[in-house]
Amino acid sequence: MFKKVPTSDLVRTYFRGKTKELAAASQMAIAQHAGLVGGHREQIHRIYLHGILPARFGAGRGMVYGVAGHSRECDVIIWDSANFPSLPLSDHSFFFADSVRAIMEVKSSYSDTELRDICDKCAAVQSIMTLPTPNLADTIAMLQLDVAALKAGQEHDGILHFRRHIGTTAVVLSGGATLTADNIPPQLLDNADECWPDALLLLEPGRVIAKQYDERGGRIGVFDMGEDALLLFTSFLMGLLFDRIVQVEDPLYLQKYVPDLDIEPAATVPFPLLYPLPRRVALWREPREPE
């Protein structure tokens, strides 16, 4: 008789299997040269991402360029390949910042030096300047504001839109158990809004460290997930991507399919905000005094 398996168990099983594959494959590099070993491990994650990302997204390696500023070389760049071009070069690609939704750094093992390198690369991505033009979501938001203004009988001066920065993520294959909420370097914490990755996966200890924002400000959450760390990290990654595109259908968030996944952080650390929170702010005019 066919045994019905809960959807959440199937999703968990898939990501736990992928965790074992990534851990095993990371040890299979046949070259001992550090750069070649790193390239091998980057390719592992490109293969993983190509299997899980919606077809709209591509995953490549290269640098991100804005109208002013550019990133350092990124291990993995996730970009909207269905709607934007890139400039392929001999061994990497030139990606336009308008098309890039997230970057990922991949490290073989954890160290303070590697953590600082991750943070430096995240900060370089944050500093890229773009000149965005209104998209479909902006147009709809303006129409909604116009309707609200007509109903209220009040005039407005448009919308001030604080856009989301390019998402930043990182994966460390081994080590990192010592990185906890209690020992994040103070200089990195002070600049976490700019330099700390939005989501960091420590694969071996099964820990995810992610930035979270609300009306109170920013905080770093530490999630000890064990075998489900890759699942939570992928859910965070998908959220970063879906929050940075205009989508007709409702986005699929993995956590919806694993409702019993415990996503409460074991610890949180607040950090100061250096940038405005991403949001749209309606610019209402002062009501006129009756004549």
Secondary structure, DSSP 8 states (H G I E B T S, - for coil): ------HHHHHHHHHHHHHHHHHHHTT-----SHHHHHHHHHHHHHHHHHHHS-TTEEEEEEEEE-SB-B---EEEEEEETTT--EEE-SSSEEEEGGGEEEEEEEEEE--HHHHHHHHHHHHHHHT-B------HHHHHHHHHHHHHHHHHT--EEEEEEE----EEEEEEEE--TT--TT-S-HHHHHTHHHHS-SEEEETTTTEEEEEEEETTEEEEEEEE-GGGHHHHHHHHHHHHHHTTS--SS----GGGG-TT-----SEEEEE---S--SEEEEEE-------
